C-alpha cells in the first residue's frame, strides 16, 4: 500500500506509475491541467525548438530558413535560380546546372506553388514579368540551358520558327 501525494488516499502499488508519487487517475488529471495551463507557452517553445533544429542556411544568400523537403538548399526560387547557374564569359549566358528535361531545357520546381516548370520561363517571370497566355519564352542566344533574362524574349510559335529559320537552325526536309 502507498499513499497518493495528491488525493491522500491509500492505494495498491499497482495503481501507481513506477517511481511516481501520484496514483494513475491523479497523474492523468495533473497532466491534463498542466497541458491546459501551459498550452500556448508549450506550443510556442516547441515551435522555436523545431525551427532551430530544422532551419538551414541558404547556399546563395546565407539567410536562415525553414523549408519543406530534406534536400532543399535555397531559401527562395530566385536564390535557387542564381545559385544553380554557371556564367559563361563568351556568350554571357547563365547556363543552368540543375535537372534537365529530356528536350534539353532546364527544369525545376518553383517553391512558391510547388510546380515543375522550365527554368527559362521561371527566370523570365521573375526578372521581366508575367508571360502572356499562349506565348513562348524564346532564346536569342539559342542555348536551351540559358536563363539570362537579357537573352529571353516572348513570342508566338510562328515568330520562334522564323527566328530559327533566320539563324539556320531548322533542318531542311526533303
N, C-alpha and C positions, 0 to 999 in steps of 0.2 A: 504494500500500500504506500501511496505517495500523495502528498498534499499539493493541490494546484496553487500556483503562486497568484493566479488571477481570481478564480472563483472561490478559493479557500476550502474546497471540498476534498475529502479523502477519496482517492480513486485507485483502481488497479494500475499496475505498471504498464499493462498492455494498452491503456487509454492515453498514454503519453508518447510523444515523438522521442526517439532516442536522444538523450542528452538535453531535453527541453524541460523547463520548469512549468510550462503551461500544458493543460490537457489538450487533446486534439480539437474539441469544439471551441475552446477558448482561444487556441492558437489561430484557428481559421477566422474567428471573429476579429482578433487583433490584426491579422494581416489585411483583412478587408477594410477595417478602419484606417489603417496606415496608408493603404493604397488611395483611399478617398481623400485623406488629409494631404498627402504629398503628390497627388496625381500629376498636376501641372508642373511642379518643380522637378519631379522624377522624369517626366516625359521630355522636358527641356534639357535636362542633364544627359539623358540617353541620346538625344539628337546631336548635342555638342560632341559627345564621345564618338558617335557614329561618323560625323563629319571629319573629326580629327583622324580617325582610323582609316576612312575611305578616301580622304582627299589626296589629290595628286598635283603635281606641278606641270603646267603646260610646257611642252618641248620648245615651242616657238617664243612665247612672250614671258614665260616664267611665272604666270599668275596661278594661284592655287584654286582648284576647282573640284567639285564632286560631280562625277559624270556616270551615266549608266554604261555598263559594259566593262569587262575586265581589261580589255586591251586599248581602251580609249586613251590617247596620248596628248590630245589637244583640247583646249577649253572651248573653242568655237569652230565653226566651219571655216571662217576666214583664216584662223591660225592653222587649221588643217591644210588648207589650200597652199598657203605661203610656206608651210613647213615641209611640204612633200614635193617640192619642185627643185629642179636644177636649172639655174640661169645660164643659158648658152650665150657666149660672147659674140659669135659670128652673126646670127640672125636676131639676137636679142629675145629669143623665145624663152618662156618659162616652161620647161618640159616637165610634165607630170611623171613622178617616180613611183606612184602607188599602183593600185589594181588597174588592169586594162580589160576593156570589153573585148570580146572576140573580133569586133570590127576595127580594133586598133585605137579607139578613143579611150581616154582616161575615164574611170568610173568609180564613184564613191557614194557613201551615204551622207546626206545632208543632216546635220544634227537637229536643226530646228523642226523638221517634220518627219524625220526618220525614213526618208525615201531615197532610193538609189537613183542617181542621175549622172549624166555625163558631166565631167568636171568643167569643160569649157562653157557649158550652159550655166552652171553654178557661178563660175567666175564672171561671166557677162552680167548675170543678175546682181551679183554682189558689188561690182565696180561701176557698171554703167546704168543699170536699171532693169525694169521688167521687160521680158521678151513678149512681143505681141503674139496673140493666138495664131497658130498656123505658120509662123515664120521659123526659119532655121537660123542657127548661130554658125556663121561660116568663118573660115580661117584665111586671112590674107597671106599667111606665111606657108600654107599648105602642109603644116606639121600637125598631125592629128593629136599629138600629146601636148601641144602648146595651149596654155591657159592665160597668156598675157592679154589683158583686156585691150591693149593697143593693137593687137593682131586680130581681134574678133569684130565681126560686123554682122548685122541682121539682114537677111534677105530671103526671098522666096526660093523654092526649089529650082525654078527656071533661071533666076539670077545666079544661083550657085553653079548650075551646069554651064551657063555661059562663061562664068569666071574660069571654070576648069578647062573649057574648050580653048579660051583665050591663052591660057598658060600651057596648053599642050598636055594636060593630064588625062584626057579621055583617050581610050584605045579606039582605033578605027575598026569598025565592024565590017566584015566582008561577006 
